[in-house]
Amino acid sequence: MLTIAGRKFRSRLFGGTGKFSSPEVMKEALAASGCEMVTVALRRIDLNNPADDIMRVLDRDRYLFLPNTSGARDAGEAIRLARLARASGGGEWLKLEVTPDPRTLLPDPIETLKATEELAKEGFKVLPYMNADPILALRLQDAGAVAVMPLGSPIGTNQGVLTRFQIEIIIAQARVPVIVDAGLGAPSHVAEAMEMGADAVLVNTAIAVAGDPVRMARAFAMAVEAGRIAYEAGLGTVSKDAAPSSPEDGLGFLR
Amino acid sequence: MPPHPPPRMGWDFCGNPMFMIPEFSALQSAVSRATEAEVLQALSSNRPGMAGLAALLSPAAELHLGAMAKRSAAITSQRFGRTMQMYAPVYLSSFCTNRCAYCGFSAGNAIDRRVLTFVEAESEAMILHQRGFSHLLLVSGEAPAKVGVDYLEKLALRLRNRFAALSIEVQPLATEEYARLFRAGITSVAVYQETYDRGMYKQVHLAGPKADFDYRLESPARIAAAGMREVGIGALLGLADWRAEGLALGLHLAWLRKHYWRTGLTVSFPRMRPAQGEFKPLNPVSERNLSQMIFALRIFDPDIGLYLSTREEARYRDGMIGLGPTRYSAGSCTAPGGYGLADAGGEQFEVGDSRSLAEVSVAIQQKGFDPVLKDWDAVFQLQGDRQQAA
């Protein structure tokens, strides 16, 4: 079972709350996904308002609440947002997003590292969103991140695991769980990430803007499970040459 | 026949330190000569670029409005999800030192002028707060003696803890002034060029500081340089040729993007409606034209925020939900003090969609979209000295 910072998760699919056509559709899709951890943009919710449209449909006994710092341009802003969120009951889990370019929303590695160092010291359980840079993953882990969240491809692009080569290295090296985040547009993409040995994946856009978000959530859940089972069962190696399925060729002399 | 090669646009001004705008007639000829093949190419390209934008704005693209709508809707949904951000304007003052042929607040017009006190402005804002708004746009006529930087700074400091985002649409300011307002809690600034056609600009801006075309043109760069989160640009539709204005907006967006990569960009589409002064649009823009312009800019730049205000009628705004725009206002009043006083009078323009926030929200939901009231946070506004305190 997946364990992050001492907490156990049955599902290796994490969900998001953005881009849904209504809070009710979001609630149903999250339920269908079977996920147990859900990220929520702090800028989008009002923690002090019990009638907040997202908070009122999210059962915090059922889902671990993973606030994110979406919109923060530098470490200072992300830290401020995190502190105020914790003070308002947002908890200590934090998806750290420092994205100074409002177009690609790619993470700033330098500011992300600075913020991780500070917030980990302050007792936050930090899960940084990062580019798929293996050395950065190690640096973030050393700075106190409880997991790392490398991107498959830029957020919202549905392009799948374009960073495969780097993510394979991150998975091979990291001590903390590796959660592939962003750009996973189809169940086949998450199956690929899970087959590679990712500990979990986070999917939002592909579910939220699907024709039927509830059914799509279920499809993603099944793909995560299939990919994980395949990884655990041990996939065959990929070869350019055809290999005989009965490995007796050339051994005909044996009696 | 092989597909026609895309025209070389020859206006790659992105490297220039100052934004420059080509002759308006050159922009017009670029959009008028585009062929259907270029339209189809732009529609199938992931990055249509400036040549693609010209094609999508061209008369040749009119036959493909349906395909443009589909593409624009798909891009919008992918980038912004099935959501619509909601905001409301607060008109602070109808005083203006400019004489602009088209505007209800023009200095020559005999209207009852009014500037809100801080208490009045705050009470207007709180009426909107009670209605559910948390993104406000503060608007005023251009009269620095009535609503200057000091006024805006003080008002921002009074409002910033109660609202998730505060934008302004006021006279162009200096970079240091924008920086002061950013520290006071202003998130974004809109300065519309009104027209990128210098000749037309001169013709309709009869007197006042606004007659300086270049100072206005350079405002978005000053806003971004001051650190604002977001810059809004736009052209007043009904003045010059809208197709060429669309291309000019594309050039401005591309230049800003290259020079200020941290700054978000938005475009508004104010289409001329009856105002005090009886100005008739010189080049009327139809709903089809407006739609084509919105779709073209969305396909050109998937990331820009697009506003469609209550200037437009309810029927049109409902139809456009999901097709490109990402920000809607609702229940707007364009007269200072108009929310508190039922009959304040002296509007800048008459609204075309007078429905309440609740009514517009229902229309958005019926289209399968989520009206989002809060998508920013006051924490971001605690700049400067407050940064340490937090």
Interface residues (C-beta under 8 A of the other chain):
Chain A: G18 K19 F20 S21 S22 P23 A41 L42 R43 R44 I45 D46 D53 G71 A72 R73 G76 E77 R80 L81 R83 L84 P100 D101 P102 R103 G156 N158 T205 A208 V209
Chain B: S77 Q78 R79 F80 G81 R82 T83 S134 A164 R229 E230 R257 W261 R262 T263 G264 D303 Q365 G368 F369 D370 V372 L373 K374 D375 W376 D377 V379 F380 L382 Q387 A390
